[in-house]
C-alpha cells in the first residue's frame, strides 16, 4: 500500500477543479452533493490550518514533531 504525504494531499486539494457533468450526475444519483462536499473539504483544510498554527505556536523547538507540523502548515498557506 502506497502512502501520499499530507502536504501533497493538501496541495492537491487547493488545485481541485470543478467536477465534470458525469461526476455531478453520478454523485446526484447516489444522493451526494459533490459541489457542497468539495466546499466542505476546502473549509476543513482552512480549519486545519488554524488548528495547526495554534499547535505549532505551543510546540517546543526541540520536539521532533515540529518539523512535520511546520511542513503540513506550509502546504496550507
C-alpha positions as CSV (number, residue, x, y, z in Angstrom):
1,X,0.0,0.0,0.0
2,X,1.5,3.3,-1.0
3,X,1.1,6.5,1.0
4,X,0.8,10.1,0.0
5,X,2.4,12.8,2.2
6,X,-0.2,15.1,3.8
7,X,1.5,18.1,2.3
8,X,0.8,16.6,-1.2
9,X,-2.8,15.9,-0.3
10,X,-3.4,19.5,0.9
11,X,-1.7,21.0,-2.1
12,X,-3.8,18.8,-4.4
13,X,-7.0,19.9,-2.6
14,X,-6.2,23.6,-3.3
15,X,-5.9,22.7,-7.1
16,X,-9.2,20.9,-7.4
17,X,-11.2,21.8,-10.5
18,X,-15.0,21.7,-10.8
19,X,-16.3,18.2,-11.3
20,X,-17.4,17.1,-14.8
21,X,-21.1,16.8,-15.7
22,X,-20.9,13.0,-15.5
23,X,-19.4,13.1,-12.0
24,X,-22.1,15.5,-10.8
25,X,-24.8,13.3,-12.3
26,X,-23.4,10.1,-10.8
27,X,-23.0,11.8,-7.4
28,X,-26.5,13.2,-7.5
29,X,-27.8,9.7,-8.3
30,X,-26.1,8.5,-5.1
31,X,-27.5,11.4,-3.2
32,X,-24.2,13.2,-2.9
33,X,-23.9,16.9,-3.1
34,X,-20.5,16.9,-4.9
35,X,-20.0,20.7,-5.0
36,X,-21.1,21.0,-1.4
37,X,-18.7,18.3,-0.2
38,X,-15.8,19.8,-2.1
39,X,-16.5,23.1,-0.5
40,X,-16.7,21.4,2.9
41,X,-13.3,19.7,2.3
42,X,-11.7,23.1,1.5
43,X,-13.2,24.8,4.5
44,X,-11.9,21.9,6.7
45,X,-8.5,22.4,5.2
46,X,-8.7,26.1,6.3
47,X,-9.8,24.9,9.8
48,X,-6.9,22.5,9.9
49,X,-4.6,25.5,9.2
50,X,-5.9,27.4,12.2
51,X,-5.5,24.4,14.5
52,X,-2.0,23.6,13.3
53,X,-1.0,27.3,13.7
54,X,-2.1,27.1,17.4
55,X,-0.3,23.7,17.9
56,X,2.9,24.9,16.3
57,X,2.9,28.1,18.4
58,X,2.9,25.9,21.5
59,X,5.3,23.2,20.4
60,X,8.8,23.2,21.9
61,X,11.5,23.8,19.3
62,X,13.2,20.5,20.5
63,X,10.1,18.5,19.8
64,X,10.7,16.2,16.8
65,X,7.2,16.7,15.6
66,X,7.6,20.4,15.0
67,X,9.3,20.0,11.6
68,X,6.4,17.8,10.4
69,X,3.8,20.2,11.7
70,X,5.6,23.1,10.0
71,X,5.7,21.2,6.7
72,X,2.0,20.5,6.8
73,X,1.2,24.0,7.8
74,X,3.4,25.4,5.0
75,X,1.4,23.4,2.5
76,X,-1.8,25.1,3.6
77,X,-0.5,28.7,3.0
